[in-house]
Amino acid sequence: MGGTPLQQRFQLLQQQRRCALMPFLVAGDPDLATTRASLLGLQGAGADVIELGIPYSDPLADGPVIQAAAARALAAGTTPGAVLELLSGLRGELTIPVVLFTYSNPLLNRGMESFCAAAAAAGAAGLVVPDLPLEEADQLSLIAAAHGLDLVLLVAPTTPDERLARIARASRGFTYLVSVTGVTGVRSSLQVGVEQRVSQLKALGPTPVAVGFGIAGPDQASQVRAWGADGAIVGSALVKAMAEAVTTGGSAPLAAVNFCTRLRAALDG
Amino acid sequence: MTTTQPTPAELSQQARPNALGRFGRFGGQYVPETLIPALLELEEAAAEAWADPAFTGRLHHLLRTYVGRPTPLYEAERLSEHYRRPEGGPRIWLKREDLNHTGAHKINNALGQALLALRMGKKRIIAETGAGQHGVATATVCARFGLECVVYMGAEDMRRQALNVFRMRLLGATVQPVTAGTATLKDATSEAIRDWVTNVESTHYILGSVAGPHPYPMLVRDFHAVIGEEARRQCSEAFGRLPDVLLACVGGGSNAMGLFHPFVGDTAVRLIGVEAAGEGVASGRHAATITEGRVGVLHGAMSLLLQDADGQVQEAHSISAGLDYPGVGPEHSYLREIGRAEYAAVTDQQALDALQRLCRLEGIIPALETSHALAWLETLCPTLAPGTEVVINLSGRGDKDVNTVADRLGDDLRPAV
């Protein structure tokens, strides 16, 4: 099977008629050893793609849960370099694709070329940059592609149709459909219109569509699957479950595994 | 940074910003996709509004009757005398933005954007504030037009600027404390942007400086350009020519851009922005973004930025809450890069000294922010030829700062009990 790791993974899932389980966690929250154990645990619990957040001081697109996680990770001294090193150390063990979630500034600070080269060398499959809209993405997408990385672009509920088509054409690996007008965080229900957006995007081409922002648990994950999405991204709810485990003296990796096992069952049910 | 002469093309008003919202390499729109349609809508609404005589007519009417414009250009005779050498010295003029309604230049922009929000049919307004002057100005215009108003303010700034918090509440605004990060202007701005991402369809964000994603740096500058336009006319009336030096403090840089903008093409006019050096640039506790920063992205724009080796945004420090910001408007980074404007930095102590000097010499209590520009006179004036005409933007009045100043000056000025 040809293509990038993300393309291969989604092709496989489409053949199996399954929806990708795509957990998000913040690297270094509360420390990198926890992240390492959680990444392997999530793979074991049936995750298809992992979105790994590089902690940033000013996460504009994130709600309180992920802001707090990033603050904990930074307080523990987590750097972008250390995150890539962790990933690099997992080569061979962690075989599912990992997409790095980073804000523009840490990426531009290092330089697009240098960042992409290092991310590729560490074994990352792609990049999501939540504050880099289509207008700013051309150059990075080319550089990322030259290193075999997919630059995933985001579509919002407010994105007009014509623009949606341009984003869908330019996105690589998959298109990230933001399901709510807002920042990341757990929502009790998903915004109306997500279903229509999924079919709109699916009609535009073969690029898979993954839905994220606001998915709280198994019910919403299976709803996203029923709407025809190729993947369900779960961030804040997972990060919160892991943080609660830490504060109650439990194991964050174990909490991550339990959380994803339930989601996997819902997506495959 | 290059220091070659800027070309006429670089200085043309049409090129600032270009069609992509860039000032050279600075500016742009580094924001979540959710906001992009709102930014396009705002850009179009602003262009239509400026072309509509009904809009500009109402704006100018309210600037005159509600804000109190034009503000005077005042000759500071005793301050000029203070810097006179045996052979003479510069003549110092104060552009009295402190005499505006609400006590600072901020209302020029707040009023303009509120009128734009009405045009766009947005009934809910959000804003960020540092010193509280932009928050007060926004709360004021929201009261004037019957708009709902939520102001995000760092918890640390609410402590430093308790008087302005009370003023905003009195005006009917909700002041939302922000405790994240350093609990100052940077974090208040992030929180306001997050609110906008969530409520973008009903809400207009009145950003208070020439920062943020395009079109804000241009929009805010254009509403403040009235400062420079008036100053240009007033200089001509007062001494029959253009001024030689324009001086203004720079945090995000709105009062400086408002004064500078109509003069950018007049390359004989020196433009000088003064940043906050806090406890000294070498101490690491400062807000001297242009002096010490590197290129980066904060709050939607590429500009100079105080950041660490990994690109994490650093904490700024200044005695003045309005300058306590690790970023700066992209047009300032551009004017510095092309060598059109100069930037300097003065410490908390220098600003405090300058504040007292203006009180004693001119009977004017300036804001701590403004005092940074005044402090640079100590360094600048000895280098200026006799007869040099210097215009300082007296961007705000200092009533809000008296508690901070009293704390710093110890018991010297406290009334004896």
Chai-1 contact restraints between the chains, C-beta under 6 A:
chainA,res_idxA,chainB,res_idxB,connection_type,confidence,min_distance_angstrom,max_distance_angstrom,comment,restraint_id
A,S57,B,Q312,contact,1.0,0.0,6.0,A-B,restraint_1
A,S57,B,V313,contact,1.0,0.0,6.0,A-B,restraint_2
A,D58,B,S190,contact,1.0,0.0,6.0,A-B,restraint_3
A,D58,B,V313,contact,1.0,0.0,6.0,A-B,restraint_4
A,L60,B,S190,contact,1.0,0.0,6.0,A-B,restraint_5
A,L60,B,I193,contact,1.0,0.0,6.0,A-B,restraint_6
A,A61,B,P32,contact,1.0,0.0,6.0,A-B,restraint_7
A,T79,B,D310,contact,1.0,0.0,6.0,A-B,restraint_8
A,P80,B,D310,contact,1.0,0.0,6.0,A-B,restraint_9
A,S104,B,Y30,contact,1.0,0.0,6.0,A-B,restraint_10
A,S104,B,V297,contact,1.0,0.0,6.0,A-B,restraint_11
A,N105,B,G296,contact,1.0,0.0,6.0,A-B,restraint_12
A,N105,B,V297,contact,1.0,0.0,6.0,A-B,restraint_13
A,N105,B,G311,contact,1.0,0.0,6.0,A-B,restraint_14
A,P106,B,G311,contact,1.0,0.0,6.0,A-B,restraint_15
A,N109,B,G311,contact,1.0,0.0,6.0,A-B,restraint_16
A,P130,B,P32,contact,1.0,0.0,6.0,A-B,restraint_17
A,D131,B,Y30,contact,1.0,0.0,6.0,A-B,restraint_18
A,D131,B,V31,contact,1.0,0.0,6.0,A-B,restraint_19
A,P133,B,E33,contact,1.0,0.0,6.0,A-B,restraint_20
A,P133,B,I36,contact,1.0,0.0,6.0,A-B,restraint_21
A,L154,B,E33,contact,1.0,0.0,6.0,A-B,restraint_22
A,A156,B,E33,contact,1.0,0.0,6.0,A-B,restraint_23
A,A156,B,T34,contact,1.0,0.0,6.0,A-B,restraint_24
A,T158,B,T34,contact,1.0,0.0,6.0,A-B,restraint_25
A,T158,B,P37,contact,1.0,0.0,6.0,A-B,restraint_26
A,T181,B,T34,contact,1.0,0.0,6.0,A-B,restraint_27
A,G182,B,V197,contact,1.0,0.0,6.0,A-B,restraint_28
A,G182,B,T198,contact,1.0,0.0,6.0,A-B,restraint_29
A,V183,B,R194,contact,1.0,0.0,6.0,A-B,restraint_30
A,V183,B,V197,contact,1.0,0.0,6.0,A-B,restraint_31
